[in-house]
Amino acid sequence: MKRLIQYAFFTLFMLAILGVGGALYALQYFSRDLPDYRQLADYDPPMVTRVHAADGRLLAEFASEKRFFVPINAIPKRVVRAFLSAEDKSFYEHSGLDFMGLARAVLTNVENLGSDRRPVGASTITQQVAKNFLLTNEVSIARKIKEAILAVRIEQAFSKDRILELYLNEIFLGNRSYGIAAAAQNYFNKSLDELSVAEAAYLAALPKAPSNYSPERHYEAAVGRRNWVVGRMVEDGWIAPEEGQAAQAEPLKTRRRDETEYVSADYFAEEVRRELAKLYGEKSLYEGGLSVRTTLNPQIQATATKALRNGLLAYDRRHGWRGSVMRLQGLANWAGDLAKVTPPAGSDPWRLAAVLEVAADAARIGFADGSRGTIPLAELRWARPWLEGERVGPEPKKPADVVQPGDVVLVEAVAKDDKGKDYPRDSFALRQIPAAQGGLVAMDPHTGRVLAMVGGWSAQISQFNRATQAIRQPGSSFKPFVYLTALDNGFTPSSLVLDAAFEYDPGHGQPIWRPENFSQQFYGPTPLRVGIEKSRNVMTVRLAQSVGMEKVSATAEKLGIVDKLPPYLPMALGAGETTVLRMVTAYSMLDNGGKKIVPTFIDRVQDKHGRTIFRHDERACAGCLNVTWSPDLAVPQPPDAREQIADPRSAYQIVSMLEGVVQRGTATIVAQLGKPLAGKTGTTNDAKDAWFVGFSPDLAVGLYVGFDQPRSLGDKETGGLAAVPVFKEVMADALKDKPATPFRVPPGVRLVKVNPATGHLAQPGEKGAIWEAFKPGTEPTGETVVLDGSVGSESWVPMGGNVTPGAPSAPVAAPM
């Protein structure tokens, strides 16, 4: 017996030696190519870049992984305890491996042999950190051994809190959520400290298999798993039984992010994305966790989007109906067939409807959900047949002139007709996506901050930004810069220029150029003010010839309209190409008194640690920092570092003349707003583009309407018809609560009352007289001086004259 005991002891001893040796060998073998766990000390996870509007609301997020890093001391205890109960209740007791948990898992798996149940794991949170950060998801014994070795080493190198912090910020929880902070927002639209016990428990239920516990697809499984976590929290003593019962009875409701937190401005957001990528690179953009405060004003942006869409719709309705979206093969299963139709890009928020019946006074329609409605004849009358060349046919007299049963059309719910009379319930208006496009920019003229930008009807149709990327001819909206050049070279707003036939020989065998006015008439000697108010082409060309196109080109380049403008006379009428953003920036510099500004979409960028790494306004302000506020504290005045690039007196003269465009010229409908406003219309050759760029003392807005593949908008489509109403709508909302602030008059300007139609001094009590702006010494003298452009003529003096413009005059040739 004694020998048997000795033999058994010896055998066990040898097995122990072999076991220890085997373990040491395995440890040495699997440790050879282990990744360096010390890199966790410099954990730098990819984090989402968040872009905010000027009021702090979220505009966009850019991320390769949607994650927000939260330090362990900022994570609520309720959330931490939920994850500990679900994943590793003895986390703060073990040294990386939970041997008791491992034993329980082995027993459970043995009991489940032959069943369909998934094997139970026993990985601690530390092991999961080792796997998630340093290893792969490969299912193998070798990976589990490496995971265990790394877990022990991680426990020796880092505190428990640091390990838990890494885990909670790295783990993937489904729904595009990396880390618990992103999951709280994406599932419940809440911050971590707002989560209830039930919500924290649901997040803790997700690490094992997020897709298996989706409330939308697997509600019962999701509730069951959540309630299991709540039960564990009760067992572990984290919550009282009553609290656990209440949490388990709570319905599992996920919530989309509140729409009021978002600002919709797709084109603006994309412009910011491009700028950030250019400044910091794609990696920092999508993984750097930047916090970006933009210049976007949500109210002006919403108004600008609505106004441009209304303008494009109005233009489109003037040019008729291009037909239905498609036709159904039959109406036997119209609802099911309609449900299969994909709505056209850019049709939001309109609905697809199938025409079921055409009556004498309305078209009966149905929707994919089986509901029905009607389109009254009054909402079909705009849909005249579209004809080639932007022409339209006769107005429809009955619904059958527009639609037929089986047509699939876009509609929008309406409650009243154009006269305010109520429609019957479930009435709809016929809609179509406009074929024409456009771009709009709103800017702070003093800083260059872009307050709103619309790049087209819808970014769903195209990401092409017509406010910044479309290179178009500005037409007559370029004329103010010709006049600015003239004012800088001795002319005044009352200087007379002959409006008469003009010929220009470009040479090199090219045909003679004979510019015409829009009215196809000439008006004789005319003051500069009237020339710009009425947008006289021939006057502008003659003026450009007089001052020299080289100087006009220099002005355009100095104000950033173009990089290089060829010094040819047709360029005076806006034949050069530019963008809406550049034009609005140039007009802003007229508005602000000739100070240089650079357009910007970004106010400030902070890195993920909160350090400011970019600021658009880099002015030093000695009285702005470390100041204790008090009611009688004077507002600090930062220095004005803007470069003066135009004579402020000339700039104000142009502003005053452009105010006349609104009061007496081609944009008089804007005057209905009753606020000081100025601007200039523009219509290019063959009406391919219609422009308006204008401003109040503190807001500049510009836009164009045109086809992406340039073609005529129609014979009667001008900037005054297609673009001015959009500007008016934006300004009406932006200025509705603002006082009627007049344009600021700079020092060195004399205001003299004149007759605006003639340019001569006004008589006492004369009706229609205005205050005209002059530089001292250039006021009207009564002398009649007319710039006629005669060959070799140098006898004129560019000062105000007293000749009343008369009837059309004889042609004056002025070849160059």
C-alpha positions in Angstrom: 0.0 0.0 0.0 2.8 2.3 0.9 4.6 1.7 -2.4 1.3 2.4 -4.2 0.9 5.8 -2.5 4.5 6.6 -3.2 4.0 5.7 -6.9 0.8 7.8 -7.1 2.6 10.7 -5.4 5.5 10.4 -7.8 3.2 10.2 -10.8 1.3 13.3 -9.7 4.6 15.1 -9.0 5.8 14.3 -12.5 2.5 15.4 -14.0 2.7 18.6 -12.1 6.2 19.2 -13.4 5.1 18.4 -16.9 2.1 20.7 -16.5 4.2 23.6 -15.2 6.7 23.0 -17.9 4.0 22.8 -20.5 2.5 26.0 -19.2 5.8 27.7 -19.2 6.5 26.5 -22.7 3.0 27.6 -23.9 3.5 31.0 -22.2 6.9 31.4 -23.9 5.5 30.1 -27.2 2.4 32.3 -27.4 4.2 35.3 -26.0 6.7 35.5 -28.9 4.6 37.6 -31.3 2.1 39.3 -28.9 1.3 42.9 -29.7 2.7 45.5 -27.4 0.0 46.1 -24.8 1.7 49.3 -23.7 0.3 51.1 -26.7 -2.9 51.3 -24.8 -1.3 54.0 -22.7 -1.6 56.2 -25.8 -5.1 55.2 -26.8 -6.3 57.6 -29.4 -9.6 56.3 -30.8 -11.2 57.5 -34.0 -13.8 60.1 -32.9 -16.6 61.9 -34.8 -16.1 65.4 -36.0 -19.2 67.5 -35.2 -20.1 70.6 -37.2 -22.4 73.1 -35.6 -24.4 76.1 -36.8 -23.7 79.5 -35.3 -26.4 79.0 -32.7 -24.9 75.7 -31.6 -27.3 73.3 -33.3 -25.8 70.3 -35.0 -25.3 70.7 -38.8 -23.3 67.6 -39.7 -21.2 64.7 -38.4 -18.2 63.2 -40.2 -16.8 59.9 -38.9 -15.3 56.6 -39.9 -16.6 55.3 -36.5 -19.3 57.2 -34.6 -17.7 57.6 -31.2 -17.5 60.2 -28.5 -14.8 59.7 -25.8 -16.0 60.0 -22.2 -13.6 59.8 -19.3 -14.4 57.2 -16.7 -15.1 59.8 -14.0 -17.7 61.4 -16.2 -19.6 58.1 -16.8 -22.6 57.8 -14.5 -22.4 55.0 -11.9 -25.7 53.5 -13.1 -24.2 52.9 -16.6 -21.0 51.4 -15.2 -22.8 49.1 -12.9 -25.1 47.9 -15.7 -22.1 46.8 -17.8 -20.4 45.2 -14.8 -23.5 43.1 -14.0 -23.9 42.1 -17.6 -20.3 41.5 -18.5 -18.0 41.0 -15.5 -19.4 41.5 -12.0 -16.1 40.6 -10.3 -14.1 43.0 -12.5 -12.7 44.9 -9.6 -11.7 41.7 -7.8 -9.9 39.5 -10.3 -6.5 40.1 -11.8 -7.5 39.8 -15.5 -8.9 36.2 -15.5 -12.0 35.1 -13.7 -11.3 31.4 -12.9 -14.6 30.9 -11.1 -16.5 32.4 -14.0 -14.4 30.2 -16.3 -15.4 27.1 -14.3 -19.1 28.0 -14.4 -18.9 28.5 -18.2 -17.3 25.1 -18.6 -20.0 23.4 -16.6 -22.7 25.2 -18.4 -21.3 24.3 -21.8 -21.0 20.6 -20.7 -24.7 20.7 -19.7 -25.6 22.2 -23.1 -23.9 19.6 -25.1 -26.2 18.3 -27.9 -28.5 21.3 -27.7 -28.7 24.3 -30.1 -27.5 26.7 -27.5 -24.5 28.9 -28.2 -21.4 28.1 -26.0 -21.1 30.4 -23.1 -17.9 32.5 -22.8 -16.1 33.6 -19.7 -14.1 36.5 -21.0 -13.5 39.3 -18.5 -13.7 43.0 -19.5 -9.9 43.0 -19.5 -9.9 40.1 -21.9 -12.3 41.9 -24.2 -10.1 45.0 -24.1 -7.1 42.7 -25.1 -9.2 41.2 -28.0 -10.8 44.5 -29.2 -7.6 46.5 -29.1 -4.8 44.1 -29.8 -6.1 40.9 -31.3 -8.6 39.7 -33.9 -12.1 38.0 -33.6 -10.6 34.7 -34.7 -12.3 31.8 -32.9 -9.4 29.5 -31.7 -7.6 28.2 -28.7 -4.5 30.1 -29.6 -6.3 33.4 -29.6 -7.9 32.7 -26.2 -4.4 31.9 -24.8 -3.0 35.1 -26.2 -6.0 37.0 -24.9 -5.4 35.6 -21.4 -1.7 36.4 -21.4 -2.4 40.0 -22.5 -5.2 40.4 -20.0 -2.9 39.6 -17.1 -0.2 42.0 -18.4 -2.8 44.8 -19.0 -4.0 44.4 -15.4 -0.4 44.8 -14.2 0.2 47.9 -16.3 -3.0 49.8 -15.9 -5.5 50.7 -13.3 -9.0 49.1 -13.3 -10.6 52.4 -14.0 -8.4 53.0 -17.1 -9.2 49.5 -18.4 -12.9 50.1 -17.9 -12.6 53.5 -19.6 -11.0 51.9 -22.6 -13.7 49.2 -22.8 -16.7 51.5 -22.5 -15.4 53.9 -25.1 -14.3 51.3 -27.7 -17.0 48.7 -27.7 -19.3 48.5 -30.7 -23.0 48.5 -29.7 -24.7 48.5 -33.1 -26.7 51.3 -34.8 -23.4 52.8 -36.0 -22.5 53.4 -32.4 -18.9 53.0 -31.1 -18.8 53.5 -27.3 -21.5 54.1 -24.8 -21.9 57.9 -25.4 -22.7 57.4 -29.1 -25.0 54.6 -28.3 -27.0 56.7 -25.8 -27.5 59.3 -28.5 -28.3 57.0 -31.4 -30.7 54.7 -29.4 -32.3 57.1 -27.0 -31.4 60.7 -28.1 -30.0 61.2 -24.6 -26.7 62.0 -22.9 -25.3 59.3 -20.5 -26.5 61.1 -17.4 -30.1 61.2 -18.8 -30.4 57.4 -19.2 -32.8 55.5 -17.0 -32.0 52.2 -15.4 -33.8 50.3 -18.1 -32.0 52.2 -20.9 -28.6 51.7 -19.3 -29.4 48.0 -18.9 -30.4 47.8 -22.6 -27.1 49.3 -23.7 -25.3 46.8 -21.4 -27.2 44.0 -23.1 -25.8 44.8 -26.5 -22.1 43.8 -26.5 -22.7 40.1 -27.1 -24.7 40.5 -30.3 -26.1 44.0 -31.1 -27.9 42.9 -34.3 -29.8 40.1 -32.3 -31.2 42.7 -29.9 -32.5 45.4 -32.3 -35.8 46.7 -30.9 -37.0 47.2 -34.5 -36.3 43.7 -35.7 -36.2 41.5 -32.5 -38.2 43.4 -29.9 -39.0 40.4 -27.6 -35.4 39.3 -27.6 -34.2 42.8 -26.9 -36.6 43.2 -23.9 -35.7 39.8 -22.6 -32.0 40.5 -22.7 -32.5 43.9 -21.1 -34.6 42.4 -18.3 -31.9 39.8 -17.7 -29.4 42.6 -17.1 -31.8 44.4 -14.8 -32.2 41.2 -12.8 -28.4 40.8 -12.5 -28.2 44.4 -11.2 -30.7 43.5 -8.5 -28.8 40.4 -7.6 -25.5 42.3 -7.4 -27.1 44.9 -5.1 -26.8 47.8 -7.4 -30.5 48.6 -7.5 -33.4 47.8 -5.2 -35.9 45.1 -6.2 -38.7 47.6 -6.6 -36.5 49.7 -8.9 -35.7 46.6 -10.9 -39.3 45.6 -11.3 -40.2 49.1 -12.6 -37.3 49.0 -15.0 -38.3 45.6 -16.3 -41.9 46.8 -16.8 -40.8 49.8 -18.8 -41.4 49.6 -22.6 -38.3 49.6 -24.7 -38.7 52.7 -26.8 -35.8 54.0 -29.0 -36.0 57.6 -30.1 -34.6 59.3 -33.2 -32.5 62.3 -32.6 -34.8 65.3 -32.1 -35.0 67.1 -35.5 -34.9 70.5 -33.7 -31.3 69.7 -32.8 -30.4 69.6 -36.5 -30.0 72.2 -39.1 -30.7 71.1 -42.7 -28.1 72.7 -45.0 -26.6 70.0 -47.2 -24.7 72.3 -49.6 -23.3 74.4 -46.8 -22.2 71.3 -44.8 -20.5 69.8 -47.9 -18.6 73.1 -48.4 -17.4 72.9 -44.7 -16.4 69.3 -45.2 -14.2 70.2 -48.2 -12.7 73.1 -46.3 -11.8 70.9 -43.3 -10.4 68.2 -45.5 -8.2 70.8 -47.2 -7.0 72.2 -43.8 -6.5 69.1 -41.8 -6.7 66.1 -44.2 -9.2 63.3 -44.5 -7.9 61.3 -41.4 -8.3 64.3 -39.0 -11.7 65.1 -40.6 -13.1 61.6 -40.1 -11.2 60.4 -37.0 -9.9 63.5 -35.2 -13.0 64.4 -33.1 -12.9 68.1 -34.2 -15.6 70.5 -32.9 -16.4 73.0 -35.6 -18.5 76.2 -35.2 -19.7 77.5 -38.5 -21.0 80.8 -39.6 -24.4 79.4 -40.6 -27.5 81.3 -39.4 -30.3 78.6 -39.3 -33.1 81.1 -39.7 -31.7 82.8 -42.8 -30.7 79.4 -44.2 -34.2 78.1 -43.9 -35.6 81.2 -45.5 -33.1 81.2 -48.3 -33.8 77.5 -49.1 -37.5 78.1 -49.2 -37.2 81.4 -51.2 -35.0 79.8 -53.9 -37.3 76.8 -54.2 -40.3 79.1 -54.5 -38.5 81.1 -57.1 -37.6 78.0 -59.1 -41.1 76.7 -58.8 -42.6 80.1 -60.0 -40.3 80.1 -63.0 -41.1 76.4 -63.7 -44.9 77.0 -63.5 -44.6 79.9 -66.0 -43.1 77.5 -68.5 -45.6 74.7 -68.3 -46.1 71.0 -67.6 -43.5 68.5 -68.8 -45.6 65.4 -68.0 -46.1 62.7 -65.4 -43.4 60.9 -63.5 -44.4 57.6 -65.2 -47.5 55.6 -66.1 -48.9 52.5 -64.5 -49.7 49.6 -66.8 -53.2 49.3 -65.4 -55.2 50.2 -62.3 -56.2 46.7 -61.1 -53.5 46.8 -58.4 -52.7 50.5 -58.5 -51.8 50.8 -54.8 -49.3 47.9 -54.9 -47.9 49.1 -58.2 -47.5 52.6 -56.9 -45.7 51.4 -53.7 -43.0 49.9 -56.0 -42.3 53.3 -57.7 -39.2 55.1 -56.4 -39.9 58.8 -55.8 -37.7 61.0 -58.0 -34.6 62.5 -56.3 -35.5 65.9 -54.9 -39.2 65.3 -54.6 -39.3 65.6 -50.8 -41.7 66.5 -49.1 -44.1 65.8 -52.0 -46.0 62.5 -52.4 -46.4 60.2 -55.3 -50.0 59.6 -56.4 -51.7 57.7 -59.1 -54.4 59.3 -61.1 -57.5 57.0 -60.8 -60.2 59.1 -62.5 -60.5 62.3 -64.4 -63.7 64.3 -63.8 -64.9 67.6 -65.1 -63.8 69.6 -62.1 -61.0 67.5 -60.5 -58.7 64.6 -60.9 -59.2 61.7 -58.4 -55.9 60.3 -57.1 -54.8 57.5 -54.8 -51.7 56.9 -52.7 -49.6 53.8 -51.9 -51.3 53.3 -48.5 -54.7 53.1 -50.2 -55.9 56.6 -49.2 -57.4 58.9 -51.8 -57.7 62.6 -52.6 -58.4 65.0 -55.4 -56.6 67.6 -57.4 -59.0 70.5 -58.1 -59.0 72.1 -61.5 -57.7 75.3 -60.1 -54.5 73.5 -59.1 -54.1 72.2 -62.6 -54.5 75.5 -64.5 -50.8 76.3 -64.4 -49.9 73.1 -66.2 -50.0 74.4 -69.7 -48.3 72.2 -72.3 -44.6 72.8 -72.4 -43.4 73.6 -75.9 -39.9 73.8 -77.4 -38.0 77.0 -76.7 -39.4 77.5 -73.2 -42.8 78.3 -74.7 -46.2 77.1 -73.4 -49.5 76.1 -74.9 -53.0 77.2 -73.9 -54.3 77.1 -70.3 -56.0 73.8 -69.5 -59.8 73.9 -69.5 -60.4 70.5 -67.9 -58.3 68.0 -65.9 -58.0 65.7 -68.9 -55.9 68.3 -70.6 -53.2 67.7 -68.1 -53.5 64.1 -66.7 -55.0 60.7 -67.6 -55.9 57.7 -65.5 -52.7 55.7 -64.8 -50.4 58.7 -64.6 -48.1 58.8 -61.6 -47.6 62.4 -60.4 -46.2 64.4 -57.6 -48.6 66.3 -55.3 -48.6 68.4 -52.2 -51.5 68.8 -49.8 -53.3 72.2 -50.0 -56.0 73.8 -47.8 -56.9 77.0 -49.6 -56.9 78.3 -53.1 -55.0 81.5 -54.3 -57.9 83.7 -53.1 -57.9 82.1 -49.6 -61.0 80.0 -50.1 -61.1 76.7 -48.4 -60.7 73.5 -50.5 -62.5 70.3 -49.6 -60.7 67.9 -47.3 -57.9 65.8 -48.9 -57.2 68.3 -51.7 -53.8 68.3 -53.4 -51.9 70.5 -55.8 -50.0 69.2 -58.8 -46.2 69.6 -58.6 -43.1 68.9 -60.7 -39.4 69.2 -60.0 -38.1 72.3 -61.7 -35.8 71.8 -64.7 -34.0 75.1 -64.0 -31.5 75.4 -61.1 -29.9 78.2 -59.2 -27.5 79.2 -56.4 -27.8 81.7 -53.5 -25.5 83.1 -50.9 -26.2 85.3 -47.9 -23.3 87.0 -46.2 -22.4 89.4 -43.4 -20.8 92.2 -45.5 -18.6 93.4 -42.7 -16.9 90.1 -41.9 -17.4 87.8 -44.9 -19.2 85.2 -42.8 -21.4 83.2 -45.0 -24.8 83.1 -43.2 -26.6 80.9 -45.7 -26.0 79.1 -48.9 -28.2 77.2 -51.2 -26.5 75.3 -54.1 -29.6 74.1 -56.0 -33.1 72.7 -55.7 -31.9 69.7 -53.8 -28.6 68.0 -52.9 -30.5 64.7 -53.5 -30.4 65.5 -57.2 -26.8 66.6 -57.3 -24.1 67.6 -54.9 -22.9 70.2 -57.4 -22.9 73.5 -55.6 -24.2 76.2 -57.9 -23.3 78.9 -55.4 -19.6 78.1 -55.4 -18.9 75.8 -58.3 -21.0 77.0 -61.1 -19.0 79.5 -63.3 -21.5 81.8 -64.9 -21.7 85.2 -66.7 -23.1 87.8 -64.2 -24.5 90.0 -67.0 -25.6 93.5 -65.9 -25.0 92.7 -62.2 -21.3 93.4 -63.1 -22.1 97.0 -64.2 -21.6 98.6 -60.7 -17.9 97.8 -60.9 -17.6 99.7 -64.2 -19.3 102.6 -62.6 -17.1 102.3 -59.5 -14.1 102.6 -61.7 -15.5 105.7 -63.3 -16.2 107.3 -60.0 -12.6 106.6 -59.0 -11.5 108.4 -62.2 -13.3 111.8 -61.9 -16.9 110.9 -62.8 -19.9 111.7 -60.5 -23.4 110.1 -60.3 -24.7 113.2 -62.2 -22.1 113.0 -65.0 -23.8 112.8 -68.4 -22.9 110.0 -70.8 -24.4 109.8 -74.3 -26.8 106.9 -74.7 -26.7 106.4 -78.5 -25.7 103.8 -81.0 -22.2 102.5 -80.5 -19.9 100.4 -82.7 -16.8 98.5 -81.7 -14.4 96.8 -84.1 -12.6 94.1 -82.3 -10.2 93.6 -85.2 -8.7 90.3 -86.5 -11.5 89.9 -88.9 -14.2 89.6 -86.3 -17.6 91.2 -86.9 -18.5 94.7 -85.7 -20.0 94.6 -82.2 -23.1 96.9 -81.7 -24.4 96.6 -78.1 -28.1 97.4 -77.6 -30.2 98.4 -74.6 -32.8 95.9 -73.4 -35.5 98.3 -74.7 -33.7 98.5 -78.1 -33.9 102.3 -77.9 -31.4 105.1 -77.1 -32.1 108.0 -74.8 -29.4 110.6 -75.4 -27.3 112.3 -72.7 -28.1 110.5 -69.4 -26.7 110.8 -65.9 -24.7 107.8 -64.6 -27.3 107.3 -61.9 -30.1 106.7 -64.5 -27.7 104.5 -66.5 -27.3 102.1 -63.7 -30.9 102.3 -62.4 -32.2 101.5 -65.9 -29.3 99.2 -66.7 -28.4 100.9 -69.9 -25.9 98.7 -71.8 -24.6 101.3 -74.4 -23.9 103.9 -71.7 -21.9 101.3 -69.7 -19.8 100.3 -72.7 -19.1 103.9 -73.6 -18.2 104.6 -70.0 -15.8 101.6 -69.9 -14.2 102.8 -73.1 -13.6 106.2 -71.6 -12.0 105.1 -68.3 -10.2 102.2 -70.0 -11.0 98.5 -69.7 -7.6 97.9 -68.1 -8.8 99.9 -65.1 -12.2 98.1 -65.1 -10.4 94.8 -65.1 -8.1 95.9 -62.2 -11.2 96.8 -60.2 -12.9 93.5 -60.8 -9.7 91.6 -59.9 -9.1 93.7 -56.8 -12.6 93.0 -55.5 -12.2 89.2 -56.2 -14.8 88.9 -58.9 -12.4 87.1 -61.2 -8.7 86.2 -61.0 -8.0 87.7 -64.5 -10.5 89.7 -66.6 -9.6 90.2 -70.2 -9.6 93.9 -70.9 -12.2 93.7 -73.8 -15.2 96.0 -73.9 -17.9 93.2 -73.9 -16.6 92.3 -70.4 -18.1 95.6 -69.2 -21.5 94.0 -69.7 -20.7 91.0 -67.6 -19.3 88.6 -70.2 -16.6 87.4 -67.8 -17.4 84.3 -65.7 -17.6 84.2 -61.9 -19.6 82.6 -59.1 -22.4 83.7 -56.8 -20.1 83.6 -53.8 -17.6 85.9 -55.5 -20.2 88.3 -56.6 -21.8 88.5 -53.2 -18.3 89.1 -51.7 -17.6 91.9 -54.1 -21.0 93.6 -53.4 -20.3 93.2 -49.7 -17.2 95.3 -50.1 -19.2 98.0 -51.7 -21.6 97.8 -48.8 -19.0 98.0 -46.1 -17.2 101.0 -47.5 -14.5 99.4 -49.6 -13.0 97.1 -46.9 -11.5 93.8 -48.0 -13.2 90.7 -46.6 -12.6 87.0 -47.3 -15.6 84.8 -47.4 -15.6 82.1 -44.7 -17.8 79.2 -43.6 -16.0 78.4 -40.4 -15.7 80.6 -37.3 -13.6 78.3 -35.1 -12.2 74.7 -34.9 -11.3 73.0 -31.7 -9.5 69.7 -31.4 -10.8 66.8 -29.3 -9.1 68.2 -26.2 -10.9 71.6 -26.6 -7.9 73.5 -27.8 -8.7 76.1 -30.5 -6.7 75.3 -33.6 -8.4 77.7 -36.0 -10.2 81.0 -35.7 -11.3 83.1 -38.6 -11.3 86.3 -36.6 -7.6 86.6 -35.5 -7.8 90.2 -34.2 -6.2 90.8 -30.8 -8.7 92.3 -28.3 -6.9 93.5 -25.2 -10.2 94.3 -23.4 -11.9 91.0 -24.2 -10.0 88.5 -22.0 -9.9 88.0 -18.2 -12.4 90.8 -17.7 -15.0 90.8 -14.9 -18.3 92.0 -16.3 -20.2 94.8 -14.7 -23.3 96.8 -16.0 -21.2 99.9 -16.6 -18.4 98.1 -18.4 -17.7 99.6 -21.8 -17.9 97.2 -24.7 -14.3 96.6 -26.0 -13.5 97.7 -29.5 -11.3 95.3 -31.4 -9.1 96.9 -34.0 -10.3 97.0 -37.6 -7.5 95.2 -39.5 -9.4 95.1 -42.8 -7.5 96.4 -45.8 -9.1 99.4 -47.5 -9.2 98.4 -51.2 -11.7 100.9 -52.6 -12.3 104.6 -51.9 -15.1 104.6 -49.3 -16.6 107.7 -50.9 -16.8 106.0 -54.3 -18.2 102.9 -52.7 -20.9 104.9 -51.0 -21.8 106.7 -54.3 -22.3 103.3 -55.9 -24.4 102.1 -52.9 -26.6 105.2 -53.3 -27.0 104.6 -57.0 -27.8 100.9 -56.4 -30.4 102.0 -53.8 -31.9 103.9 -56.7 -32.2 100.6 -58.7 -34.6 99.5 -55.9 -36.5 102.8 -55.7 -36.8 103.7 -59.4 -35.1 101.1 -61.5 -35.3 97.4 -62.4 -36.0 96.1 -58.9 -38.8 98.3 -57.6 -40.8 95.4 -56.1 -38.1 95.2 -53.4 -39.0 98.8 -52.3 -42.3 97.4 -51.0 -40.4 96.1 -48.0 -39.9 99.7 -46.7 -36.3 99.1 -45.7 -33.1 100.7 -47.1 -32.0 98.2 -49.7 -29.8 98.3 -52.8 -28.8 96.0 -55.6 -28.5 95.2 -59.2 -30.3 92.9 -61.6 -28.5 91.0 -64.3 -29.6 89.2 -67.4 -27.1 87.6 -69.7 -27.3 87.2 -73.5 -30.4 85.2 -74.6 -31.5 85.2 -71.0 -29.4 82.2 -70.1 -29.0 83.4 -66.6 -31.0 85.8 -64.4 -29.2 87.5 -61.5 -29.8 89.8 -58.6 -27.2 90.8 -56.0 -28.2 93.2 -53.3 -27.8 94.2 -49.7 -29.1 96.1 -46.7 -26.6 97.9 -44.5 -25.8 94.6 -42.7 -26.8 91.8 -45.0 -25.8 90.9 -48.6 -27.7 88.4 -50.7 -27.1 87.3 -54.2 -28.4 84.6 -56.5 -28.8 83.4 -60.1 -31.4 81.2 -61.9 -30.4 79.2 -64.9 -30.1 75.8 -66.5 -27.1 73.6 -65.7 -26.6 73.2 -69.4 -27.0 76.8 -70.4 -29.9 77.6 -72.6 -32.4 80.5 -72.7 -34.8 80.8 -69.8 -37.3 82.4 -72.2 -37.6 85.7 -74.0 -39.3 87.6 -71.1 -37.2 86.1 -68.2 -35.0 88.7 -66.6 -33.3 89.2 -63.3 -36.2 91.4 -62.3 -38.7 88.6 -62.9 -36.8 85.4 -62.0 -34.3 86.5 -59.3 -35.6 89.7 -57.6 -38.6 88.0 -55.9 -36.3 85.4 -54.3 -34.1 88.3 -52.9 -37.2 90.0 -51.7 -38.5 86.9 -49.8 -35.2 86.4 -48.1 -34.9 90.1 -47.0 -38.5 90.3 -45.9 -38.0 87.6 -43.3 -34.4 88.5 -42.4 -35.3 92.2 -41.8 -38.8 91.9 -40.4 -37.8 92.6 -36.8 -35.0 95.0 -37.7 -35.2 98.8 -37.7 -34.9 100.6 -41.1 -31.2 101.4 -40.7 -30.0 103.8 -43.5 -26.8 103.1 -45.3 -23.8 104.7 -43.5 -22.3 107.8 -45.1 -18.5 107.9 -44.8 -16.6 111.1 -44.1 -15.7 113.3 -47.1 -19.0 113.0 -48.9 -21.3 116.0 -49.6 -25.0 115.4 -50.1 -26.6 117.8 -52.5 -30.2 117.7 -53.8 -30.5 117.0 -57.5 -33.0 116.0 -60.1 -32.1 112.3 -60.5 -33.3 112.2 -64.1 -31.2 115.1 -65.3 -28.3 115.3 -62.8 -28.7 119.1 -62.4 -29.3 120.9 -59.1 -32.8 120.7 -57.8 -34.9 123.8 -57.5 -36.5 124.7 -54.1 -39.6 122.5 -53.6 -38.9 120.4 -56.7 -40.8 117.1 -56.6 -38.8 113.9 -57.0 -35.5 115.5 -56.0 -33.0 113.3 -54.1 -29.9 113.7 -52.0 -27.0 112.9 -54.3 -23.5 112.0 -53.0 -20.5 114.0 -54.3 -16.9 114.3 -53.4 -16.1 117.8 -52.4 -15.5 120.0 -55.4 -17.4 117.7 -57.9 -20.9 119.0 -57.3 -23.0 120.1 -60.4 -22.0 123.6 -61.6 -24.7 124.1 -64.3 -22.2 123.5 -67.1 -23.4 121.1 -69.8 -20.8 118.5 -70.3 -21.6 115.2 -72.1 -19.3 112.2 -72.6 -20.2 111.3 -76.2 -17.3 109.1 -77.1 -16.5 110.8 -80.3 -13.2 109.7 -81.9 -10.4 112.0 -80.8 -12.7 114.0 -78.5 -11.0 115.1 -75.3 -13.1 118.2 -74.7 -15.5 116.7 -72.1 -15.0 117.1 -68.4 -16.6 114.3 -66.3 -18.8 116.4 -64.0 -22.5 116.9 -63.5 -24.4 118.6 -66.3 -27.7 120.3 -66.6 -28.9 118.9 -69.9 -32.2 117.1 -69.8 -32.0 113.8 -71.6 -34.0 113.9 -74.7 -35.3 111.6 -77.4 -33.2 108.9 -79.1 -30.1 110.6 -80.6 -28.1 110.0 -83.7 -25.5 107.2 -83.7 -22.0 108.0 -82.5 -19.3 105.7 -83.8 -16.6 104.9 -81.4 -14.3 102.2 -82.8 -11.2 101.3 -80.9 
